[in-house]
Amino acid sequence: MTDLSETPDLSIGDLEKLTGIRSATLRMWERRYGSPKSFRLPSGHRRYPRDEVPRLRAIAEALECGYRAGKVVSASMEELGHLLAQPRTDRPTPAEPPEISPRTILLGQWIQAVHHFDDGALTQGFHDEWGRLGPLRFVQGCAAPFLHAVGKGWETGELTVAQEHFASERLGDFLGGQWRRLNERKSGPSAVLTTLPGESHRLGVQMCAAVTALSDFKVIYLGPDTPLEDIARAVSKVRARLLALSVSTSTDPVLAQREIMWIRKRLPLEVELVLGGGGAPANLPDTRRIEDFIDYLDWLNGLLSRHP
């Protein structure tokens, strides 16, 4: 089977697989509207640019919401975003289809920037939404969905390994700079944030740090892949009130439970042990699993109000 991530451009069958739009429809759009634009290989076969995928997905969703093909098929991501911000005057049934999410367009624009390794556009997008939404809503509503979209793009072959690494590093660097500014001159109780040994994914910890820094806790960030003994020593050294561990789905669940309980037994009972991430086990004794960053921040503030 062909690995789509190894090919710079896509056949019409690949495009159908990645967007859910039938090949016959794509051919008809190209003939009628000149979009998506293809080019021919020396062999005569048609190929389509890979960065058309997020735009076509947004078009498909817009069509489901009632927009006419003639109005959206040739539109850029920016034009689609502008269109969707306007009052709807051309929908055949104004009540039924749900509005297309502006976040769909936003994430599509970011994914297009990833396709082109456009650091400036991606970073500016992050800054704009952080300023518009605030840290908590950015993490919950933008960073987490973007990370999911990048992972899905890599799994389906839409994004290469290099593009996935670029996106992850750019988001991680952005979050790191933002939460460190929030964390400056904090004098509250310490919260140690890290991952289990062998866990190289840092974005979960970075998102957790950004939300934790919104409380009065002072973040002590150890980064990923920290030995168990060093985690326990760090908690003791800074007299932390909280230890937060990010556990990704790539972690072996049996090993993760064993290592978490090893740490729990070496922490004082008054130290809260918080687990987050897709691989975080539930219902372990004397631990708390975080499902939602908004609830997590509420819990942090409540914890400090009860035990200042």
Secondary structure, 3 states (H helix, E strand, C coil): CCCHHHCCEECHHHHHHHHCCCHHHHHHHHHHHCCCCCEECCCCCEEEEHHHHHHHHHHHHHHHCCCCHHHHCCCCHHHHHHHHCCCCCCCCCCCCCCCCCHHHHHHHHHHHHHHCCCHHHHHHHHHHHHHHHCHHHHHHHHHHHHHHHHHHHHHHCCCCHHHHHHHHHHHHHHHHHHHHHHHCCCCCCEEEEEECCCCCCCHHHHHHHHHHCCCCCEEEEEECCCCHHHHHHHHHHCCCCEEEEECCCCCCHHHHHHHHHHHHHHCCCCCEEEEECCCCCCCCCCCEECCCHHHHHHHHHHHHHHCC
